[in-house]
Structures are given as structure tokens and as C-alpha cells.
Amino acid sequence: RKEVEQDPGPFNVPEGATVAFNCTYSNSASQSFFWYRQDCRKEPKLLMSVYSSGNEDGRFTAQLNRASQYISLLIRDSKLSDSATYLCVVNRVPRNTGKLIFGQGTTLQVKP
Amino acid sequence: DAGVIQSPRHEVTEMGQEVTLRCKPISGHDYLFWYRQTMMRGLELLIYFNNNVPIDDSGMPEDRFSAKMPNASFSTLKIQPSEPRDSAVYFCASSSTLYSYYEQYFGPGTRLTVT
């Protein structure tokens, strides 16, 4: 079983739609969670951290469910510019280091 | 501020040749990571350094791969000899324990093609 699993998609949605991605992780001791965004032929960039209480940044909302070991990302009012691959990222345990485990990514295509 | 700098951006080489990829992390960052990305395997961590010391190289695929960090502002990843299956995008990333050492800043990557 992969440490971090995501549905690769692609998710094809019209502009203005709401879309949600889920991600599951295997190690219940993981403590830090993130969503990174990667545009085609570019480097990954941090989109947002995921906090236990959930957090929102504009049109983006991240949620963490520790009991079920999954993380979600909700994008409201999607824009053409949201088209990208979204990477679910979890810290490596048991040692608390800067090491991250990246999921394979979920591809989003927003259509006019 | 300058971000993570990688060179070259593209490298095309023949099988059996030595390839050296270079990275300059963000000034003041004490962690440096080397990743490889392919369609099949996604983003894989190869090796990472903390304060110039290699901490975990368990992701290095085989002895043909080696990495060094002689000082805080420079690292290299070397493949010798290169093989077609090494074709991938190689990213360098850095982070800082002073802020959030999980927030990694990636360089633009080196696209390697081995023919």
C-alpha cells in the first residue's frame, strides 16, 4: 500500500464549479499535512497547510480527518487558472524530520 | 529574494556518460532535498541533507547515483554512468527549521534525457 494515495483523475469541471479531492495516508502517526500545486512542466509549490481544525484560504478549504486518515481539498468557484495537478503531502514518521511523502497527484482541468 | 537555482535546465546525454546536476538552495535554508519525478513513479525523494550532512539516502536508486553538499550554498547530484531509465525531471528543494521546515521550496528542475 502506498503511504499517500490520491485519485489521479483527471477531474474535468466547468468554470464556477465546486470540486473536491480526497487523499488517504497510511501512517496514523503522521503529524503534518499539506497540499502542493504543480502546473504542467513546472515545479511543485506549496498551496496550503492542513490543520486539524480545518482551514480556508479564499476559495480553497482543506480538511483533515485523523480517524479515517484522509485529507481533503475543496475548491469553490473554480477558475481556468486552477487547472493543475494537486499533490497531497504528508510528513514522514516516525522521526520528526523535514522529510515529506508526496502523493501521485490529482489532475484538475477547468473548462470554459 | 532568489529562489532555488538549478542548472542545467535541460540535459541530453548518451547512455554511459556522466551527468552532474547542480543546485543552489535559498540562502539561510538548512535542509536540501533531491527529488526525481517521472510519470510512472511520481515524485520520489532521492536524498536529503541537513546542515550539509547527508541524513537519508535510502531513495538513491543505486550506486550510479551520488550526491554531495560541500557547503551551505551548493549541492550536486551525479549519475555515472547514465542509463536511459534515468530520464526524468530532477528537482532540488530547500527548507528552513527556523520557519516551517516542511514548507519546501522547489527549484525549476533539470529535465534529463538519456539516449
Contacts between the chains, C-beta under 8 A, distances in Angstrom:
chain1	res1	chain2	res2	distance
A	32	B	102	5.1
A	34	B	102	6.7
A	34	B	103	7.8
A	42	B	108	7.4
A	43	B	91	5.9
A	43	B	106	3.7
A	43	B	107	6.4
A	43	B	108	5.6
A	43	B	109	5.6
A	44	B	43	7.0
A	44	B	91	7.6
A	44	B	106	5.4
A	45	B	106	7.0
A	46	B	103	5.3
A	46	B	104	7.3
A	49	B	100	7.6
A	49	B	102	7.8
A	49	B	103	7.8
A	87	B	43	7.1
A	91	B	102	5.9
A	97	B	50	7.8
A	97	B	55	6.9
A	97	B	56	7.7
A	98	B	31	4.5
A	98	B	33	7.7
A	98	B	48	7.1
A	98	B	50	7.3
A	98	B	95	5.3
A	98	B	97	7.3
A	98	B	101	4.0
A	98	B	102	6.2
A	98	B	104	7.5
A	99	B	33	7.9
A	99	B	45	6.7
A	99	B	48	6.4
A	99	B	56	6.7
A	100	B	45	7.5
A	100	B	102	6.2
A	100	B	104	6.5
A	101	B	45	7.8
A	102	B	42	6.5
A	102	B	43	4.3
A	103	B	42	7.4
A	104	B	42	4.3
A	105	B	42	6.7
